[in-house]
Structure formats: C-alpha cells, structure tokens
C-alpha cells in the first residue's frame, strides 16, 4: 500500500501515528508514510497514554482486528479525543481471535471510501485482472490470469517441485521471489528442502550450529486462559511483570505440569531458570500479556536466511523481520536485516524466537509486497480458503505461480470455503435490523430538518402578512421606507409561491423483502 501523509497548514499540529495488529504491518506503514508506528496491542496496554485530540491513528490491516481490540481502540478514541482512520480489505485474512470488527463497523454505518482497483498490480494488467476476479469470487478466471499453474502430483511432490523451480532461478531472482504456504508445518518442510539445496550449491555453510528455538503455540486468547490446555515442555513468557508471583517480563518459564489446588482451582506449574516452582492460574492474567511457545530444534549456518518471530523491544526487532546470517560464532550470530540493512550481533541462546526465513505463511505476509510469488495450495488443507487465496495472490506485483494437485478441485474448494467468519450478530439477524434502524434514523433527521425549515418559512410569512395588514390600515410610506416595503411585498409573494409549489416532506419507506421466497424456503425446510 502506497501511503503518504499530507497535512494542510491549518492541521499542522495533528500527530499522525501508524498502527496495525502485527508489528511488521505497523512498521511497514510507518516506514512508507514516514510516521511513528506501534502495534495496536502496545497502544492498548499503555492505556492510550499521551493521546489527545491532536492525534490521528491510522490503523492498517484493520480486517485483522479482533472484537476486543477494536472495542478498546474506540473506547480510547472516545476517552482521549484521538481520531481513528481504519485501512483494510475485508476479503483478506481476518483476525485469529474472536470477531470481524472491521466488517461489522462498516455494516453498522461507518463512513467509508473504497479503492476501485489494486495499486500494487497497476503495472501488470494480467495480475490486476487476476486480483479483480478473485475478489469477485470468480476463482477459475482468476487462476487463468496467473503466470503459471503446476498440478498433477501429490502435495509432498508439489512442495519438492516448487523448491526445485525456485532453486533454478538466478540468485537475484530468488531474492525477489517469495514462497508462500498456508501453515507452519508446511513452512518448516519447505524451509528444510530449500536449505538442503542451498547447502549443495555451497551458498550455506555445511557446518551448522545446533540451537533451540521457541515456536509460537497456536492458542487463542480464551485457550491461553485454560490451564488444562498447557503441556509439558512448553515455555511461557509474559510481556509485563506479575509481582504477586515473582514473575519477570520477557523471561522464560518452563511448563512442568498441571494441577489443582485445594480450592479446586486449576493451575499451571511453571519452573523458572533457578528451579523455583510457581503455581500460576492463567485466568488471573490477561491473555494479551501471555505468550506460549513450543521448544524445537534448529540448525543455523553462515549464509542462512532467518526470520524473527516475536517483536523484541530491546533488540529493536519487529515480528516477521527477515535477514541473512553473515557469521556464526558458537551461538552468537551476526545478522544483516533486510528492512534497515544494518548488522546486528545476537546471542541466540538467549533470544530464541526465530526460525529459518525462506518460506512464509500467507497470514504473516499480509501488508507486504514482492515482485514475484510462488504459492503452494494443497487442496486437502483446511486453510485453502477464498480469503487466503486472495491474500496470497495480492502480495505479488508482477507474477504468481501456483502449485496445487488439481486446478478444478481447488476452484470448487475455494467456492465452498470462503474463509469468512460468521458473526453471532449475523446469525441473530441484528446486523440487517441495525442497519435499517440507522438508515431510518438518518431519514428521520433529514425530514425533521426539512420540517424545521418549513416552519421557519411559514413564521416569516406570517410576520410579513402582519406587517402588510398594519400598512393597509395606515398610509403607504414614501421614499426609502416605501421602497423597502415594496421589496418586502415582492419577497412575501416569492415565499408564498415556493410554499404552494413545494410538496410536503414524506418519509421514504425502506424496501420490504419478498416474503414469498422466505415462506417457500421455510416450507421446504418443514418438509
């Protein structure tokens, strides 16, 4: 997304700030717009400190906001006077947590402006057509506009074929071609295949350092509050101190068991680095404060690509940042980061939230742009959805090559599985009714305004008539007074004519749905 901030002199004191649900998206918007950036969660945790009516919060990838995040943002806006501008696309991947707040806000009357065509693909007509058709749900037509489609094999062979074709590219073309997959398991497999190929070419050192990494566990906010869902060998980290338990922020605590206190309360037993056991009740800690990881083994060598997996303030690193390992000395790596071009030495025995950085999930890629994209879409994957397909192909500026077992089966799967959430408000039919109520309120306000104007005009006419009757009982003034009176009479005649010709305002009734179809449908269900 190309974003530039232009402020008129009258608004010179406005402070524009970039926000997004993920740190990488926030940093991307901040970099392009040349404005400060932070994640939505950081702002929420801070309680909106220092915000006031001078602030304009530009929230990118708003479709990834959960209901809770959106509600808290709106509350902060109301409390501080800060204004909010949401940017996003309802057709792209949504929030992992509960809700689809961005869509709901629009359905309930949030004013909006829309871009009618994609700017990312504006220099490639075929890609523009592919994106347009995918947005409309015409997946067969969208696939037809892609650069290429590879099919006919099983998913495992397709993954190998994708890596083989990527390896055949020139080094500079590889760097501009991103590999997108749907889930982390596939990402790990593709990364391993790429590393083997690069080691054969001598582009990655054969000798590698064995390391432990912390891979994010896939738990929702509600699941992080349930003690029984934690398992041994997981690691828990907190982004703030929990004083009553002696827990320090950004410190690893190993899960060593699950238990129940005498009161019946379920707790997770955590062990710190000194061997101290802590009985922790997840329900007493906000889920947004807690991160849960699985411990996994990785090897890292000079020449490897690396991706950071958790925003780390003390290192100045955002989530999903990528870089190249230029040197390995035991567990210390010197990394040159793509975003800044700067080199940084990191002790990977202390900072473990990283992984190999060749393939990337579609969700992680949102907000980013690449010249070319390779997409692996196994038909049997539950993550093959219209939403993920649309997000994946919109990452590319010039070309997309797709790997899937069968093109027709993929099209049918995309049609069946849009990936869009269904809000509970939709199920209760509250969205349609709330939208109708909002329209009726606006219509009533318009009619009331017209009635008020009508009453003012009638009162003015009554005054003019009173003045005319008073004048008829006396003599007509001369000079300027007489001229003024004649002008008043002319105005009176004009207003009378306007009121006679103007129809009375009427309330326009909303169009009623065709109940016949609904009755037939209901009868069909009864049968």
Residue, then its C-alpha position, 0 to 999 in steps of 0.5 A: x500500500x502506497x501511503x503518504x501523509x499530507x497535512x494542510x497548514x491549518x492541521x499542522x499540529x495533528x500527530x499522525x501515528x501508524x498502527x496495525x495488529x502485527x508489528x511488521x504491518x505497523x512498521x511497514x506503514x510507518x516506514x512508507x508514510x514516514x510516521x511513528x508506528x506501534x502495534x495496536x496491542x502496545x497502544x492498548x496496554x499503555x492505556x492510550x497514554x499521551x493521546x489527545x485530540x491532536x492525534x490521528x491513528x491510522x490503523x492498517x490491516x484493520x480486517x485483522x482486528x479482533x472484537x476486543x481490540x477494536x472495542x478498546x481502540x474506540x473506547x480510547x478514541x472516545x476517552x482521549x479525543x484521538x481520531x481513528x482512520x481504519x485501512x483494510x480489505x475485508x476479503x483478506x485474512x481476518x483476525x485469529x481471535x474472536x470477531x470481524x470488527x472491521x466488517x461489522x463497523x462498516x455494516x453498522x454505518x461507518x463512513x467509508x471510501x473504497x479503492x476501485x482497483x489494486x495499486x500494487x498490480x497497476x503495472x501488470x494488467x494480467x495480475x490486476x485482472x487476476x486480483x479483480x476476479x478473485x475478489x469477485x469470487x470468480x476463482x477459475x478466471x482468476x487462476x487463468x490470469x496467473x503466470x503459471x499453474x503446476x498440478x498433477x502430483x501429490x502435495x509432498x511432490x508439489x512442495x519438492x517441485x516448487x523448491x526445485x523451480x525456485x532453486x533454478x532461478x538466478x540468485x537475484x531472482x530468488x531474492x525477489x521471489x517469495x514462497x508462500x504456504x498456508x501453515x507452519x508445518x508446511x513452512x518448516x518442510x519447505x524451509x528444510x528442502x530449500x536449505x538442503x539445496x542451498x547447502x549443495x550449491x555451497x551458498x550455506x555453510x555445511x557446518x551448522x550450529x545446533x540451537x533451540x528455538x521457541x515456536x509460537x503455540x497456536x492458542x487463542x486468547x480464551x485457550x491461553x486462559x485454560x490451564x488444562x490446555x498447557x503441556x509439558x515442555x512448553x515455555x511461557x513468557x509474559x510481556x509485563x511483570x506479575x509481582x504477586x508471583x515473582x514473575x519477570x517480563x520477557x523471561x522464560x518459564x518452563x511448563x512442568x505440569x498441571x494441577x489443582x489446588x485445594x480450592x479446586x482451582x486449576x493451575x499451571x506449574x511453571x519452573x523458572x531458570x533457578x528451579x523455583x516452582x510457581x503455581x500460576x492460574x492463567x485466568x488471573x492474567x490477561x491473555x494479551x500479556x501471555x505468550x506460549x511457545x513450543x521448544x524445537x530444534x534448529x540448525x543455523x549456518x553462515x549464509x542462512x536466511x532467518x526470520x524473527x518471530x516475536x517483536x523484541x523491544x530491546x533488540x529493536x526487532x519487529x515480528x516477521x523481520x527477515x535477514x541473512x546470517x553473515x557469521x556464526x560464532x558458537x551461538x552468537x550470530x551476526x545478522x544483516x536485516x533486510x528492512x534497515x540493512x544494518x548488522x546486528x550481533x545476537x546471542x541466540x541462546x538467549x533470544x530464541x524466537x526465530x526460525x529459518x526465513x525462506x518460506x512464509x505463511x500467507x497470514x504473516x505476509x499480509x501488508x507486504x509486497x514482492x515482485x514475484x510469488x510462488x504459492x503452494x495450495x494443497x487442496x486437502x488443507x483446511x486453510x485453502x480458503x477464498x480469503x487466503x487465496x486472495x491474500x496470497x495472490x495480492x502480495x505479488x506485483x508482477x507474477x504468481x505461480x501456483x502449485x496445487x494437485x488439481x486446478x478444478x478441485x481447488x476452484x470448487x474448494x475455494x467456492x465452498x470455503x470462503x474463509x469468512x467468519x460468521x458473526x453471532x450478530x449475523x446469525x441473530x439477524x441484528x446486523x440487517x435490523x441495525x442497519x435499517x434502524x440507522x438508515x431510518x434514523x438518518x431519514x428521520x433527521x433529514x425530514x425533521x430538518x426539512x420540517x424545521x425549515x418549513x416552519x421557519x418559512x411559514x413564521x416569516x410569512x406570517x410576520x410579513x402578512x402582519x406587517x402588510x395588514x398594519x400598512x393597509x390600515x395606515x398610509x403607504x410610506x414614501x421614499x426609502x421606507x416605501x421602497x423597502x416595503x415594496x421589496x418586502x411585498x415582492x419577497x412575501x409573494x416569492x415565499x408564498x409561491x415556493x410554499x404552494x409549489x413545494x410538496x410536503x416532506x414524506x418519509x421514504x419507506x425502506x424496501x420490504x423483502x419478498x416474503x414469498x421466497x422466505x415462506x417457500x424456503x421455510x416450507x421446504x425446510x418443514x418438509 
